[in-house]
Amino acid sequence: MAAMWVALALLEVGLEGLGEVWWVAVLSAVGFAAFYYVDEHRLAGDNGWSPYALAVVLVVTGAVGTGAIVVVTGQSVPKTVAGTLVGAAIGLLGYRFVYGVVRPVPESRLERARERAV
């Protein structure tokens, strides 16, 4: 999934375009890594609506943040979206590296995987 996001961003604006919005990728990586942490450690709660509410917060925050970056900086929408996609991929890969290679996978994530296992 992360490779697909990076490929899409590169096809959309190329390396030069991504170079102009590197800071958007950094902000997006931090935001997405925080989202994965909150979701997998169940910091938003354990009831049935928490994951959906967290996803809505992510989508709304991402859309408003991307729009604000476009308005304030004057960057083009494709470059800003490409930077966001690359940041999301970096955040996902970084989080999966930390919680999967360096540290053990959170128990709450393992429990959810066991619930879905056939």
PEVEN-V191178 format. One record per backbone hydrogen bond with DSSP energy under -0.5 kcal/mol. NH is the residue of the N-H (numbers start at 1). CO is the residue of the C=O. If there is no record, write none. Layout:
# PEVEN-V191178
[[NH:CO] [NH:CO]]
This chain:
# PEVEN-V191178
[[5:1] [6:2] [7:3] [8:4] [9:5] [10:6] [11:7] [12:8] [13:9] [14:9] [14:10] [17:13] [18:14] [19:15] [20:16] [21:17] [21:18] [22:19] [24:21] [25:21] [26:22] [27:23] [28:24] [29:25] [30:26] [31:27] [32:28] [33:29] [34:30] [35:31] [36:32] [37:33] [38:34] [39:35] [40:36] [41:37] [42:39] [43:38] [44:38] [45:42] [50:47] [53:49] [54:50] [55:51] [56:52] [57:53] [58:54] [59:55] [60:56] [61:57] [62:58] [63:59] [64:60] [65:61] [66:62] [67:63] [68:64] [69:65] [70:66] [71:67] [72:68] [73:69] [74:69] [74:70] [75:69] [80:76] [81:77] [82:78] [83:79] [84:80] [85:81] [86:82] [87:83] [88:84] [89:85] [90:86] [91:87] [92:88] [93:89] [94:90] [95:91] [96:92] [97:93] [98:94] [99:95] [100:98] [100:103] [101:97] [102:97] [103:98] [109:106] [110:106] [111:107] [112:108] [113:109] [114:110] [115:111] [116:112] [117:113]]
